[in-house]
Amino acid sequence: MDGAFTYRPLEVLGPEHEFALVNRDLQVLPISDKIIKGYCGRMVNFIELPEFSFGKELQLHVMEIKANQPFRSPSEFEETMQSAVSTLNGIVQKHGAMLLGTGMHPLLRLHDTAVWPHYHRKIYDAYGRIFNLNQHGWLNIQSFHLNLPYQKEADAIEIHNQLANLCAYLPAIAASSPIFEGKIGPDIDNRLQFYKANQKEVPSIAGDVVPEYVSSLSQYKRDVIGRYSKDLAAAGADTTLLNREWVNSRGVIFRFDRCALEVRVMDEQECIKMDVAFACFVRAALRGLIAEKADLVSHQVLVADFNAVIKKGLAANVSSPHGKTARQVCQHYLKLATQYAAGDEKKYLPLVKRRIEGGCLSELIRTKVERRAEKTVFHEAIADVYSTLINCLCNNEPF
C-alpha cells in the first residue's frame, strides 16, 4: 500500500486484515516474531510476496496481511487475499498455530500477550510513555481497514465527509466482538468501546471516532493533525515519531502517503468473503451518496448514533433522517449501494443484506454461544463456536 495511488476515486480497494494466532484450544500464541524469523531467517517487520505482504502488529499474537497494490475488482480482492490467508496459515501451522478473525479474542487475558519487542518498538515505546498499552483497547483488538483512493483535493474532501456519514452506522453490521475475557461483553461492538478510550490521556487523537467534517486538506492538517500533535507534545510525547497522519485514531483518516482515505471502524470478520462484501457495500453506498449529493447529517447526531450503535447494534434507536433504528438506516444505505453497485460488487451485497436482516457477526456469535452453553460449560461453548470461526477463515465461508 506504500506510494501514491494513480487511480480514479472509488475505482479500487486496498484492504488490510488482522488475525490472531491461536492453538487448537483457542489459546493465544504470542509468537509472531518467531514465525517471521523462522520464515525468512531474520527479524523484519513485513515479508513481501508477489501479491501481498504479511507481518507484525503491535500485539505479539496478531499478524497483519495487506495488499501490495489496491485491487480493481472485488473478485480479485477475494481471490488474492484468500490466497494470502491460506499461505500464512500454512506458515503458522509449522509453529502449532492457526489464524482467527473477529474483532477481539474471546478468552485473552492481558498477561497472555505482549507488545512487539523488535524493530519499530521505538514507536510503541513512544506510545507507552503516554498511554497504558496494557489494556484491551491496545492488546486485544483486530480490525479490517479499507483504503479508498483519491486524486484531487475536492474528491478527497467529499469522500471523507460522506464516509463520516456512513461510518457511524457500519458497526451495526460489522461488529464481531461480543466476548472478551471469557464473558459476554456489555456491548455489541466491544472492540470499539475499548478503542474509544484507549487514548483518553490525549482525547484529540481519536476525537469522537466519527470524524468531523472538513473543508480542505489544509484545515484538516491544522485542526486535526495540528491539534493532536500539540496535545501530544504537551503530554510529553516524542513528536518526532507521533505527529504523523496515521496517529489519528478516528474511524476514517487521511493517508497522505497513499493518497487514500482509510476506513478503520469495521471489526475484522470471520472470512475474507465477508470483508469483501463490506468493502463493496461501503464503496457502492459511498458512490451513491456522492452521486446524489446527499446532505450531511450533523456531527452531533452522528456521534450520538454511533455510540448507540456500538451498544445496541441494529436495534439501536437513532436520530438519522434515514430511519429510526440502525437497521432501517443500514437498509437505506444497502438500497443506495444496490442502485450504484458495479457488476462485480452486486454479487456480494446479498451477504450484507443477510447481516442486516439476521444480525451482525457479534450477535450471531453471542446467540450461538449462549445456546451451546445450555449443554456445556461456558468456556467450552466459546471454544466450540470459535473453532467454527477458525474454519470459516480457512475455508472462506461466512458463519
Secondary structure, 3 states (H helix, E strand, C coil): CCCCCCCCCCCCEEEEEEEEEECCCCCECCCHHHHHHHHHCCCCCEEECCCEEEEECCECCEEEEEECCCECCHHHHHHHHHHHHHHHHHHHHHHCCEEECCCCCCCCCHHHCCECCCCCHHHHHHHHCCCCCCCHHHHCCCEEEEEEECCCHHHHHHHHHHHHHHHCCCHHHHCCECEECCEECCCCEHHHHHHHHCCCCCHHHCCCCCCCCCCCHHHHHHHHHHHHHHHHHHCCCCCCCCCCHHHCCCCEEEECCCCEEEEEEEECCCCHHHHHHHHHHHHHHHHHHHHCCCCCCCHHHHHHHHHHHHHHHHHCECCCCCCCEHHHHHHHHHHHHHHHCCHHHHCCHHHHHHHHHHCCHHHHHHHHHHHHHCCCCHHHHHHHHHHHHHHHHHHCCCC
